[in-house]
Each structure stands twice: as structure tokens, then as C-alpha cells.
Amino acid sequence: MKIVILGTSWPYRGGLATFNERLARQFVAEGHEVEIWTFTLQYPSFLFPGKTQYTAEPAPDDLVIRRELNSCNPFNWLRVGKAIRKAAPDLLICCYWMSFFAPSYGLISRMARKNGKTKCIALVHNMIPHEPTILDKLFAPYFVKSQDGFVALSDSVVKDIDNIERKISNLKCPISNKPKVSSPHPIYDHYGERMTKEEACQALNIDPGKSYMLFFGLVRAYKGLDLLLDAFAFIKDQLPDLQLIIAGEFYEHEDKYRTQIAANGLTERVILRNEFIPDGDLRKYFGAADLIVQPYKTATQSGVTQVAFHFEKPMLVTNVGGLGEIVHDHQMGYACEPNAQAIATDILDYYTQHRQAAYTAYLQKEKTKYAWSKMTCAFTKIMKQ
């Protein structure tokens, strides 16, 4: 097929860009002709909470990436829609994660489909954002109606799409027969070989004799770092060698977490790295960690989980959204309730009952389910329908 992936990519940074580039490579490996059409403007600077939207990495030399889409300019959307309609790909994949992009994606998809050839299949990370706004009610239905089908990364996202279709139809069930497939987030497999704990700790200049749990990724309110810090306070005296690494850029005020750390008596037990972690350094942080902790208050799925799979690290997640679908409780880690006491209980169990070896062995078997070829097969399945 001839495929256009519409979404974030180089020169933008982050997990979504990484996902789209890895998906494109899989399609190319399977013999398809693929272009990524990314943004000239992704977010206006006043809407972006981080330090920079851009990566310092060089452009990939194995992908065709075109900077075409201005997220704020409707005249640009018309131009991009006409260009895709004229290019006539077999498949247009709109990579959707928040309603801010629904108007542009929705208009471009409607225009592309007018050539009578192009099918529009949405790749939906989140249908309803972790931090909802009024825009979700206004814009998401417009996008949903523009698509021929949907590939979602979890069953919970499929349910969210169904709910929007119900609201569109004002009926108890969706009026459309648009196909929807749930295909779990594949494993990120491009971060290099695993490091031993000793190598990783040396690279990070931390003590290899300590135990480390890792909170990784952008720090936002819905990710529940406050719950983790309270949980750590409950068990700090029972696990005197345990430390917490927080590695990721803060998208909200760091001071409130520093205040909580001090109030909980954890100042000497927490290692803070408030910065965006480049791809080349992930192996250091995951290599040093014994347990990856994701105490999210809301979620659909998480790329951090799949990085943990790659590095074969047991995980503790909260049983929200699709996280519990991936992390099998008491087999490869824990899927607990999103409260500090439940998190503390499972962390204590992990370290006092010496679960790491057994959970790692289960992970090694389970990770084979999350190949990128299964994601491309999901699109092929919908195209056939």
C-alpha cells in the first residue's frame, strides 16, 4: 500500500514521535511505501508546558518525513487535505491523542476521502485526554465522524470511541458499523541493549548497593507522583535501602513535590532528574531500576510500560484505563488500586518477598505478544473490512 501517517515526528520529541517513526519503519519493512506528514507548528508556545518541543537528535535517514501541517491555520488544513487527496494514498493514518487536533485531522480526512480511494483509519492513543476540557465534547465527535475505522491501543479507548458515537446518534448503541480494533502498544525495541545494574548505576553516579524504583516520564498531575511519595513514606523505615528515581521533565510546579518529599522525610531517599531524558539515556535509568512504578490516577495505556517490557523490568501500575490489561497482577508485577496504601503494600511485597526473578521470567515470555507486526496487522484487518 501507499500510506501517509499524519502526526508528530522528527523534529519533535517524545513518545508519540517515537511511536509514529517506529510504526512507519514496520510498514516499510513489510514492503509498503510510507511517508510521515508532520507539523510545521504542533502547539503554540503558550499551550506547551515544557522547555522545548524539539529534539536535538538528527533527522532519521531511513524515513520520508514531510513538515506540512500547521495545527492552528485552517487555510493550511485545506492545502494539506488537497495535497493528500491528490497524492491518493491507499491509507491515511491520523495519529490522534487530544481534541486540539480534531478540527485539522477531521477536515483533512474529509477532503482526502473525496478521491474515492483513500481510506482514513485513526490510530487512537487517547480518545478522551487524561486532563479533559470542553474541547473534547465539541471537537472529538467531528473527528470520529471523519474516519472509516479505528485502531485503539486498549479496550478502554474503544469504549470511549463507542461512547462518542452514541452521543452523536443519541441512541443507546452506535449507529455506525465502522470497524474498531484494539491492538496493544507494541514494545519499543530501539533503545539498545540492557545494562547491568552495576553499569547503569556507575553511569548515573549512584550507589549500586541500593535498591531503586523508577518513576519515568513527563510529570503531570494525572500520573500520581503524589500518591507514590505518600506510599514511599509509609514503608521507608521497613525498606531502608530503597530509593526512588524520578526521571522526567516536570509539566507542573516542581516545588509542590519537593515540599511533599521534605514533609515525608524522603529528601535523602529521592533522586530528582527534572529534564527530558534522551533516548540514548533510557537504558541507564531502566538498568538501574529494580521496579518501574506508574501510580497513575487516570490512564489509557503508557509507552513507559512497553519500555519496561523491552528492558525486562517488573512494573507496578494502578488498575486504571488499559494498564491492568497489560500488567498481569502478581505475575509480572502489580496492578493495584490508585491509592497510596495499596501502592505501598505492593512495593513492600515486591522487595520483602524477593519477587524480581520470578516476575522477570514471566515478562520474558509475555513480551513476545507485543510485536510491531501485530500493530500493522490491525490496520490490514480494518482495510479488509
C-alpha positions as CSV (number, residue, x, y, z in Angstrom):
1,M,0.0,0.0,0.0
2,K,0.8,3.7,-0.3
3,I,0.5,5.1,3.3
4,V,0.5,8.5,4.8
5,I,0.9,8.8,8.6
6,L,-0.3,12.2,9.8
7,G,1.1,13.0,13.2
8,T,4.0,14.1,15.2
9,S,7.5,13.0,14.2
10,W,11.0,14.5,13.9
11,P,12.0,17.3,14.6
12,Y,9.5,16.9,17.5
13,R,10.5,14.9,20.5
14,G,8.6,12.5,22.8
15,G,6.9,9.1,22.9
16,L,4.3,9.9,20.2
17,A,7.0,10.9,17.7
18,T,8.9,7.7,18.6
19,F,5.8,5.6,18.1
20,N,5.0,7.0,14.6
21,E,8.5,6.6,13.4
22,R,8.7,3.0,14.6
23,L,5.3,2.2,13.1
24,A,6.5,3.7,9.7
25,R,9.6,1.5,9.8
26,Q,7.5,-1.6,10.3
27,F,5.3,-0.7,7.4
28,V,8.3,-0.1,5.2
29,A,9.8,-3.5,6.3
30,E,6.6,-5.1,5.1
31,G,7.0,-3.6,1.7
32,H,4.7,-0.6,1.9
33,E,5.5,2.9,0.6
34,V,5.3,5.3,3.6
35,E,5.5,9.0,4.3
36,I,5.1,10.8,7.6
37,W,3.4,14.2,7.3
38,T,4.2,16.1,10.5
39,F,3.8,19.6,11.8
40,T,5.3,22.9,10.9
41,L,3.6,24.1,14.1
42,Q,2.4,21.4,16.6
43,Y,1.5,23.5,19.6
44,P,1.6,27.3,20.0
45,S,4.3,28.0,22.6
46,F,1.8,29.4,25.2
47,L,0.0,26.0,25.2
48,F,3.2,23.9,25.6
49,P,4.2,23.5,29.3
50,G,7.6,22.0,28.7
51,K,11.0,23.5,28.0
52,T,11.1,22.7,24.3
53,Q,9.0,20.7,21.8
54,Y,12.1,19.8,19.7
55,T,14.6,17.0,19.8
56,A,18.4,17.6,19.5
57,E,18.7,14.3,17.6
58,P,19.5,14.3,13.8
59,A,16.8,13.6,11.3
60,P,16.2,9.8,10.6
61,D,17.9,8.9,7.4
62,D,15.7,5.9,6.7
63,L,12.2,7.6,6.7
64,V,10.4,10.1,4.5
65,I,9.2,12.9,6.8
66,R,7.5,16.0,5.4
67,R,6.7,19.0,7.6
68,E,3.3,20.1,6.3
69,L,0.6,20.7,9.0
70,N,0.1,23.9,10.9
71,S,-2.3,22.9,13.8
72,C,-3.7,26.5,14.1
73,N,-4.2,27.5,10.5
74,P,-7.4,26.3,8.7
75,F,-6.1,27.5,5.4
76,N,-3.2,25.2,5.8
77,W,-5.6,22.3,6.6
78,L,-7.3,22.9,3.3
79,R,-4.0,22.9,1.5
80,V,-2.9,19.7,3.2
81,G,-6.2,18.0,2.6
82,K,-6.0,18.8,-1.1
83,A,-2.4,17.6,-1.3
84,I,-3.3,14.2,0.3
85,R,-6.4,13.9,-1.9
86,K,-4.1,14.4,-5.0
87,A,-1.4,12.0,-3.7
88,A,-4.2,9.4,-3.3
89,P,-2.6,7.1,-0.7
90,D,-4.4,3.9,0.0
91,L,-4.4,4.6,3.7
92,L,-4.3,7.8,5.7
93,I,-3.5,7.2,9.4
94,C,-4.3,10.1,11.7
95,C,-2.5,9.7,14.9
96,Y,-4.9,11.1,17.5
97,W,-4.2,11.8,21.1
98,M,-6.1,15.0,22.0
99,S,-9.0,17.0,20.8
100,F,-6.9,20.1,19.9
101,F,-6.1,18.3,16.7
102,A,-9.6,17.1,15.9
103,P,-10.6,20.0,13.7
104,S,-7.5,19.8,11.5
105,Y,-7.5,16.0,11.3
106,G,-11.2,15.9,10.7
107,L,-11.2,18.4,7.8
108,I,-8.1,16.8,6.2
109,S,-9.6,13.3,6.3
110,R,-12.9,14.5,4.8
111,M,-11.0,16.1,1.9
112,A,-8.7,13.1,1.4
113,R,-11.6,10.7,1.1
114,K,-13.1,12.6,-1.8
115,N,-10.7,10.9,-4.2
116,G,-12.7,7.7,-3.8
117,K,-9.5,5.7,-3.0
118,T,-8.1,6.8,0.3
119,K,-9.3,5.1,3.5
120,C,-8.9,7.0,6.8
121,I,-8.1,4.9,9.8
122,A,-7.4,6.7,13.1
123,L,-4.7,5.4,15.4
124,V,-6.1,6.5,18.8
125,H,-3.8,6.7,21.8
126,N,-6.4,8.6,23.9
127,M,-9.9,9.4,22.7
128,I,-10.6,11.4,25.9
129,P,-7.4,13.1,27.3
130,H,-6.1,12.5,30.8
131,E,-7.0,16.1,31.6
132,P,-10.3,16.7,29.8
133,T,-11.6,20.1,28.6
134,I,-14.8,21.4,27.0
135,L,-13.0,20.9,23.6
136,D,-13.4,17.2,24.0
137,K,-17.2,17.5,23.8
138,L,-17.1,20.0,20.9
139,F,-14.3,18.6,18.7
140,A,-14.0,14.8,19.2
141,P,-17.3,13.9,17.5
142,Y,-16.2,15.9,14.4
143,F,-13.1,13.8,14.2
144,V,-14.8,10.5,14.9
145,K,-17.3,11.1,12.1
146,S,-14.5,11.7,9.6
147,Q,-12.9,8.3,9.9
148,D,-13.5,4.9,8.2
149,G,-12.2,2.9,11.1
150,F,-10.2,2.9,14.3
151,V,-7.1,1.2,15.8
152,A,-7.0,1.8,19.5
153,L,-4.3,0.9,21.9
154,S,-6.6,-0.5,24.6
155,D,-10.1,-1.8,25.1
156,S,-10.9,1.2,27.2
157,V,-10.2,3.6,24.3
158,V,-12.5,1.5,22.1
159,K,-15.2,2.1,24.7
160,D,-14.5,5.8,24.6
161,I,-15.0,5.8,20.8
162,D,-18.2,3.9,21.1
163,N,-19.5,6.4,23.7
164,I,-18.8,9.3,21.4
165,E,-20.7,7.5,18.6
166,R,-23.6,7.0,21.0
167,K,-23.7,10.7,21.8
168,I,-23.6,11.5,18.1
169,S,-26.5,9.3,17.4
170,N,-28.5,10.0,20.6
171,L,-29.1,6.2,20.8
172,K,-28.1,3.5,23.2
173,C,-25.8,2.0,20.7
174,P,-23.6,3.3,17.9
175,I,-25.3,3.9,14.6
176,S,-22.1,3.2,12.6
177,N,-20.6,-0.1,11.6
178,K,-17.1,1.4,11.4
179,P,-14.6,-1.3,12.4
180,K,-12.6,-0.9,15.6
181,V,-9.7,-3.0,16.6
182,S,-7.9,-2.9,20.0
183,S,-4.1,-3.6,19.5
184,P,-1.9,-3.1,22.5
185,H,1.0,-0.7,22.4
186,P,4.0,-2.6,20.9
187,I,7.3,-2.8,22.7
188,Y,9.8,0.0,22.0
189,D,12.8,-2.0,20.8
190,H,15.3,0.6,19.7
191,Y,16.8,1.8,23.0
192,G,19.8,-0.5,22.9
193,E,20.8,-3.5,25.0
194,R,20.1,-3.8,28.6
195,M,22.8,-2.6,31.0
196,T,23.7,-4.4,34.2
197,K,22.7,-2.7,37.4
198,E,26.3,-2.0,38.2
199,E,27.0,-0.5,34.8
200,A,23.8,1.7,34.9
201,C,24.5,2.9,38.5
202,Q,28.0,3.8,37.5
203,A,26.8,5.8,34.5
204,L,24.3,7.6,36.7
205,N,26.8,8.1,39.6
206,I,24.6,6.4,42.1
207,D,25.2,3.6,44.6
208,P,24.8,0.1,43.1
209,G,24.3,-1.3,46.6
210,K,20.9,0.4,47.0
211,S,17.5,-0.7,45.6
212,Y,15.8,1.6,43.1
213,M,12.3,2.1,41.9
214,L,11.8,4.3,38.9
215,F,9.1,6.9,38.1
216,F,9.8,7.7,34.5
217,G,8.4,10.3,32.0
218,L,6.8,13.7,32.0
219,V,5.5,14.6,35.4
220,R,1.8,15.6,35.2
221,A,-0.9,15.6,37.8
222,Y,-2.7,12.5,36.5
223,K,0.4,10.4,36.8
224,G,0.0,10.2,40.5
225,L,3.6,11.0,41.7
226,D,2.0,12.4,44.9
227,L,0.4,9.0,45.6
228,L,3.8,7.3,45.1
229,L,5.6,9.8,47.5
230,D,2.9,9.1,50.2
231,A,3.3,5.4,49.6
232,F,7.0,5.6,50.0
233,A,6.6,7.4,53.3
234,F,4.5,4.5,54.6
235,I,7.3,2.0,54.0
236,K,10.6,3.9,54.2
237,D,11.5,2.5,57.6
238,Q,10.9,-1.1,56.5
239,L,13.0,-0.7,53.4
240,P,15.9,1.4,54.5
241,D,18.0,0.8,51.3
242,L,15.2,1.7,48.9
243,Q,15.5,4.8,46.8
244,L,13.2,6.5,44.3
245,I,14.4,7.9,41.0
246,I,12.2,10.5,39.4
247,A,13.4,11.0,35.8
248,G,11.5,13.3,33.5
249,E,10.6,16.9,32.9
250,F,8.0,18.5,35.2
251,Y,5.0,19.8,33.3
252,E,3.7,21.4,36.6
253,H,5.3,23.1,39.5
254,E,8.2,21.1,40.9
255,D,8.1,22.9,44.2
256,K,5.0,21.2,45.5
257,Y,6.6,17.8,45.0
258,R,9.8,19.0,46.7
259,T,7.7,20.2,49.6
260,Q,6.0,16.8,49.8
261,I,9.3,15.0,49.7
262,A,10.6,17.0,52.6
263,A,7.4,16.7,54.6
264,N,7.5,12.9,54.2
265,G,11.1,12.7,55.3
266,L,12.3,11.5,51.9
267,T,14.9,14.1,51.0
268,E,17.8,11.7,51.2
269,R,15.8,8.9,49.5
270,V,14.7,10.6,46.3
271,I,16.8,11.3,43.2
272,L,15.3,14.0,41.1
273,R,16.2,14.5,37.4
274,N,13.9,17.2,36.2
275,E,14.8,17.0,32.5
276,F,13.7,15.4,29.3
277,I,15.6,12.1,29.1
278,P,17.0,11.5,25.6
279,D,16.6,8.0,24.0
280,G,20.2,7.2,24.5
281,D,20.0,7.5,28.2
282,L,16.9,5.4,28.9
283,R,19.0,2.2,29.3
284,K,20.8,3.8,32.2
285,Y,17.7,4.6,34.2
286,F,15.9,1.3,33.4
287,G,19.1,-0.6,34.0
288,A,19.5,0.8,37.5
289,A,15.9,0.2,38.5
290,D,14.5,-2.9,40.2
291,L,10.9,-1.8,39.8
292,I,9.1,0.6,37.4
293,V,6.3,2.4,39.1
294,Q,3.3,4.0,37.4
295,P,0.9,5.2,40.0
296,Y,-1.5,6.9,37.5
297,K,-4.8,8.3,38.6
298,T,-6.2,8.0,35.1
299,A,-4.8,6.3,32.0
300,T,-5.5,4.6,28.7
301,Q,-2.1,2.9,28.2
302,S,1.5,4.0,28.6
303,G,4.6,3.8,26.4
304,V,6.7,3.5,29.7
305,T,5.1,0.1,30.2
306,Q,6.5,-1.1,26.8
307,V,9.9,0.3,27.5
308,A,9.9,-1.7,30.7
309,F,9.0,-4.8,28.7
310,H,12.0,-4.1,26.4
311,F,14.3,-3.9,29.4
312,E,12.5,-6.8,31.2
313,K,11.8,-4.8,34.3
314,P,8.8,-5.7,36.6
315,M,6.2,-3.0,37.0
316,L,3.7,-1.6,39.4
317,V,0.8,0.1,37.8
318,T,-2.5,1.2,39.0
319,N,-5.6,-0.6,37.7
320,V,-6.9,2.3,35.6
321,G,-7.7,2.5,31.9
322,G,-5.8,-0.2,30.0
323,L,-2.8,-0.6,32.3
324,G,-4.3,-3.6,34.0
325,E,-4.9,-5.2,30.6
326,I,-1.1,-5.3,30.1
327,V,0.5,-5.8,33.5
328,H,-0.8,-9.1,35.0
329,D,-1.2,-8.7,38.7
330,H,1.3,-10.8,40.8
331,Q,2.8,-12.3,37.7
332,M,5.0,-9.7,36.0
333,G,4.3,-7.0,38.7
334,Y,1.3,-5.4,40.2
335,A,-2.0,-3.7,39.1
336,C,-3.3,-2.2,42.3
337,E,-5.9,0.4,43.3
338,P,-4.9,4.1,42.8
339,N,-4.3,5.0,46.4
340,A,-1.1,5.3,48.5
341,Q,-1.8,2.4,50.8
342,A,-2.3,-0.1,48.0
343,I,0.8,1.1,46.3
344,A,2.8,0.8,49.5
345,T,1.6,-2.7,50.2
346,D,2.7,-4.0,46.8
347,I,6.1,-2.3,46.8
348,L,6.7,-3.8,50.2
349,D,5.6,-7.2,48.9
350,Y,8.0,-6.9,45.9
351,Y,11.1,-6.2,48.0
352,T,10.4,-8.3,51.1
353,Q,9.3,-11.4,49.2
354,H,12.1,-11.1,46.6
355,R,9.8,-11.2,43.5
356,Q,12.2,-9.8,40.9
357,A,13.5,-13.1,39.5
358,A,10.0,-14.7,39.1
359,Y,8.4,-11.6,37.6
360,T,11.3,-11.1,35.2
361,A,11.0,-14.6,33.9
362,Y,7.3,-14.1,33.3
363,L,8.0,-10.8,31.5
364,Q,10.5,-12.5,29.1
365,K,7.7,-14.9,27.9
366,E,4.9,-12.3,27.8
367,K,6.8,-9.7,25.8
368,T,6.6,-11.7,22.6
369,K,2.9,-10.7,22.3
370,Y,3.8,-7.1,21.6
371,A,5.4,-7.2,18.2
372,W,5.1,-4.2,15.8
373,S,3.8,-6.6,13.1
374,K,0.7,-7.1,15.2
375,M,0.0,-3.4,15.1
376,T,0.4,-3.2,11.3
377,C,-1.9,-6.3,11.0
378,A,-4.6,-4.4,12.9
379,F,-4.6,-1.8,10.1
380,T,-4.6,-4.6,7.4
381,K,-7.6,-6.2,9.1
382,I,-9.6,-3.0,9.1
383,M,-8.7,-2.3,5.4
384,K,-10.1,-5.7,4.5
385,Q,-13.3,-4.9,6.4
